[in-house]
Amino acid sequence: MKVIAVMNEKGGAGKSTISIGLACALYRQGERVVLVDSDPQGSARDWRETAGEGAYLPPVIGLDKPDSIKDGLKAFSSMDWVIVDTPAKAAKTSGVIINAADFVLIPLQPSGLDVWGASAIVNLVGSYKDMGGQVEAGFVPTRIRPGTRLGSEILDGEWNEYGIRQLNSVVCDRESYKKSITDGKSIFETSDSAAKGEIDCLLEEIQTILKGN
């Protein structure tokens, strides 16, 4: 079982969009995957409920308390993949999830506030590694609008002094992501080939990093 935790202590970074996208991509590949919604807001659970029981989508399980997350993740040992959609501003929950994760994915919008806000997760990852824990981590630029100054500044990576890799993958600001989630669908059910490609590339990059360990 491999656990990908999508984390950022700042809200609105696109965690649920990316978590849902990765889980759907794996599900379509025939992998045994479960999407864990650890955010009390329950966005991923709302998305799955909107889709209905017969939808060709991965299961979503709610585990939004630190004590239940630790034991709950162990219960998914028969799965190939667990994708965890995490809450904002929940350091205790984040620490538990990082301890169980193989890869911590940090979505980052083109904003100074997002860059500064990422330090909380970076510090938690660093503390876990200092104690002997093993986990990979990487930033992924999200909600990028090509051609904008802020988007270009995030993509060039000069802001990154955290010692954590910036992935080559990018998730752009697309209406298709918002609409598919509102409609209870996968991005792969839309006609937006560019969005599908972004999620596929992101998943492939993470898989390549994990295979290298």
NORLIN-V923605 format. One record per residue. RES is the residue in one letter. SS is DSSP state (H for helix, E for strand, C for the rest). OMEGA is omega in degrees with one decimal (none if undefined). Layout:
# NORLIN-V923605
res=(RES RES)
ss=(SS SS)
omega=(OMEGA OMEGA)
This chain:
# NORLIN-V923605
res=(M K V I A V M N E K G G A G K S T I S I G L A C A L Y R Q G E R V V L V D S D P Q G S A R D W R E T A G E G A Y L P P V I G L D K P D S I K D G L K A F S S M D W V I V D T P A K A A K T S G V I I N A A D F V L I P L Q P S G L D V W G A S A I V N L V G S Y K D M G G Q V E A G F V P T R I R P G T R L G S E I L D G E W N E Y G I R Q L N S V V C D R E S Y K K S I T D G K S I F E T S D S A A K G E I D C L L E E I Q T I L K G N)
ss=(C E E E E E C C C C C C C C H H H H H H H H H H H H H H C C C C E E E E E C C C C C H H H H H H H H H C C C C C C C E E E E C C C H H H H H H H H H C C C C C C E E E E E C C C C C H H H H H H H H H H C C E E E E E E E C C H H H H H H C H H H H H H H H H H H H C C C C C E E E E E E E E E C C C C H H H H H H H H C C C C C C C C E E E E E E E E C C H H H H H H H H C C C C H H H C C C H H H H H H H H H H H H H H H H H H H C C)
omega=(175.0 -178.3 173.8 177.9 179.7 -165.2 166.9 -177.7 178.2 178.8 175.4 -177.2 -179.5 -177.5 -177.2 178.8 -178.4 178.8 179.1 -179.7 179.8 179.8 179.7 179.0 179.0 -180.0 179.9 176.1 -179.1 178.9 172.8 -173.2 173.2 176.3 179.4 178.0 -179.2 178.9 178.5 177.4 171.3 -177.6 -179.5 177.5 177.8 178.9 -177.0 178.7 177.8 -177.5 -178.2 -173.3 -174.5 -176.2 178.9 -174.6 -179.9 176.3 176.8 -179.5 178.0 173.5 -171.5 174.0 -175.5 -177.7 -178.7 -177.9 -176.3 -179.9 -178.0 -180.0 178.0 -177.7 -178.4 -175.7 179.7 179.8 172.8 -175.2 168.9 175.7 -176.7 173.9 -169.0 179.4 171.8 173.1 178.9 -172.2 -178.4 177.8 -179.0 179.9 178.4 -177.3 178.7 179.1 -178.4 -170.9 168.8 179.5 174.3 -179.9 -175.6 176.0 -175.6 175.8 177.6 -177.2 176.2 179.0 179.0 177.8 179.6 -178.4 -179.1 -175.7 -178.3 179.1 178.6 -179.9 178.2 177.2 179.9 179.6 179.0 178.4 179.2 179.3 177.4 179.8 179.8 178.9 173.6 -179.9 178.1 174.1 170.3 176.6 -177.4 179.2 179.7 172.8 -177.0 177.1 178.8 -177.3 -178.1 177.2 179.9 -179.0 177.0 -177.0 -177.2 171.3 -177.8 178.7 -168.1 175.9 -173.6 -178.0 176.8 -176.0 167.7 -178.0 176.1 -178.8 179.8 173.9 -175.2 178.7 -174.6 177.9 -177.0 176.9 -177.4 -176.0 -179.0 179.2 177.9 -178.5 -178.0 -178.4 171.4 174.8 -178.9 174.4 179.6 178.4 -176.7 -178.0 179.7 178.6 177.4 -179.9 179.1 -179.2 178.6 179.9 178.6 179.1 -179.0 -179.9 178.4 179.7 179.6 178.9 -178.8 178.1 -179.2 -179.3 none)
